[in-house]
Amino acid sequence: MEDREIEEIQRKLKKRGFFTDGVRERCESCGVNGVWIYKILARSGGRDIKWCLACGLVKSYRRTADDKLVEDQGFDLQAFLA
């Protein structure tokens, strides 16, 4: 993925209210510390999106009102941002 594509996705996430803390996690797929975590919080919960810029793996989790994370199986970042 090109830098401008990454920047465009990051811009769209920020526009929707997502934020990231700058800390990178190790990717379970490729082992690189390249996972950016984007979060959005709401009264009824929220959503966390984990996106590895090294290999492209994207996982999304719904955050419940009691602050538990439930993986959103089959999440498509491009469709979500369209």
PyMOL commands that set and color helices and strands:
alter all, ss='L'
color gray80, all
select helices_A, chain A and resi 3-15+77-81
alter helices_A, ss='H'
color red, helices_A
select strands_A, chain A and resi 25-26+33-42+45-52+58-63+69-71
alter strands_A, ss='S'
color yellow, strands_A
deselect
rebuild
show_as cartoon
